[in-house]
């Protein structure tokens, strides 16, 4: 197994889970599972079992940005209007790669669902709940862990709410990185798809 299994980013994720009494089994790959499809292929799972940790931001009362992390099933995209209603923030937008890094403490491609340097509101896609186990980024683009959706919800202190874009609403105008906030796995491998998490 690569040396990255003792990486401080991975350790932060393990420690965050341990504080809630959960022991994670992290798998570290030799090569990056940067996109959700890469992760699904490497793990031999369905794309829907891959948790994309997407980072969005809203202006806080003090003028600082407040992070909102969306845990989204692999093939899904976030509908910004739905997310705005769910979190009660009118001016929500996708985070930039730099903002995501600063607000979570993790680089895009490896942003986990929890263990961030700043407390964030977390919204979880209900589509993840149809699987017995889902896979999420563990702090690096090469590291992932399996977890039952209910446990993931607890670990991330997530609210489950419908935030996915309806398939009928998709169009070629939307482009590849349409709903990517900065986060874990990237949606499709395009450079503009800045941060989906595994």
N, C-alpha and C positions, 0 to 999 in steps of 0.2 A: 504494500500500500504506500502511496506517495507520502513524503514528509509532511505535507500540508495537513495531515490528520491532527497535528498538534498546533495548528495555526491559532493565534489569539482570537481571530474572528469566529472560528468554529468553537473555541472554548467559551466565548461569550454566549453563544447559542446554547451550548450544553449546560452552562451554569444557569442561564435563565430558566431552562426547563427543569433543572434539578431543584431550583427554589420552589417549584410547584409540585415537587415529588415525582417528576417524570424523567426517566432515563431514555435518552435518544440513541439510536444506532445509526451513526453517520457513515455514509459510503463516500469515499473520495475516489474520483476517476483520474486517470492519467491525463485526459484531455478535457477541456471545458465542455460543459453541457449548457452553453450560453443561451440557447433558445429552448423554449418549452418542447419543441419537437425533438431536438437533440437529446433532451433529458428523457423523454418518453422512449425514444429509440434505444438509448443506452440501458434503460431499466427494463425494457420489454413490457411496458405498461401502456395503457390507453392515454392519449393526449389529455383527456379530461381529468386524469388523476394527478396531473402536474399543477402545482399551486404557483401561480404567478403572483409575486408580491410587488404591487405597483404603488408608487408613491405619488400622492397629490398634495397640494398645499392650499391653504386658505389664510387670509390675513387675520392675525390675532388682535385682541383689543389693544395690545401695546405696540402694534405695528410690525411685530415679528411674524414670520411665517409659522403656521401650525401644520405639522405633518398629518396626513390622513393616509393610512396604508390600506389598500384593497387587496384581499386575497381572492384571486380569480382563477376559475378552472381554465386549464390550458387553451381550449379553442375559443373561449369567450373574450369579448371586449367590454370595457366599461362605458356605460352611457353617462356622460358627465351631468346631464340634466337630472337623471335619476339619482345619481350620487349626491348632487347638490341638495335635493329634497330630503334624502335619507339623513344626511349629516347637518342639515339646516344651515348650509353655507352657500350664499348666492354666488360669491366670487371665487369658487374653487377652480383650480387649474392643475395641469400636470406639472410635476416638479422637473427641474432641469437635472442633468446628471450630477452637477456640482451640489445643488440643493439637496438631492436625495442622499448623496454621500455625507454631507454635513449634518443632515437631520437624523439619519439612521446610524451613521458610523460604518456603513458598508458600501462597497462599490457596486455599480450596476452589474447585473448578471449573477450576483450572489447574495442579494438582499434577502434576509430571512423574514418570516412572518412576525418575529418577536426578537427581543434581545437588543433593541435599538438604543442608541445613546440618549435619545430624547423620547419621552412618553408620546405616543401617537394614538389617535383614535383609529381603530381597526374595524373594517367592514368586510364581512366574509360572504362570498358568492354561495347561495344555497345549492347550486349545482354540484359543489364539492361533496355535499352530504349524501349523494347517491352511491358513493363508493365506500367500501369497507376501509380502505387505506388510500391516502393520497401522499404525494412526495413534494417536499419543499426544499428550497435552498438553505444551506447550513452555514452561510457566511462567506462562501467563496463560490466562483462559477464552476468549480470542480467538485463541490461537496453538496450532498443531498441527504435527507432523512425521511423515512416513512412514518406516518402518524395517522391514527383514526381521525376523521373529521371532527368528532366531538371533542377529542383531546386537543386538537389544533385550536379549536374555538376557545377552550379554556386557557391554553398556554398564551394565546394572543389577546385574551380578553376581548374577543371580537363580537360584534353585533352581526347577526345574519340578516341580510336584507337583499332584495332583488335589485342589483345594480348593473346587470349585463345588458348590453345593447341587443335588441331583438334582431334576429337574422334578417327580417324583411327590411330593416332600416339600413343595412349595410349596402354600400354602393362602391363603384370603382373610384368615386371622388374621395372617399374616406382615406384611401391610401394605406400603406402598410403600417404605419406606427400610430394609427388613429387613437387608440385608447391607452397607449403606453404611458404610464406615469413612471417616474424612475423607480426601479425596483430590482426584483430577482430575475427570473428568466425573461429573455427577450422573446417577443411574440413570433417573429419570422426571420430573424437573422439579418434584417436590413439595418444599416447603421443608424437609421432614424428611430428604430425601435429601441429606445434607450433603457428601459429597465423593467423588464418583467422579471421575476426571480425564478429560480427553477420553478 
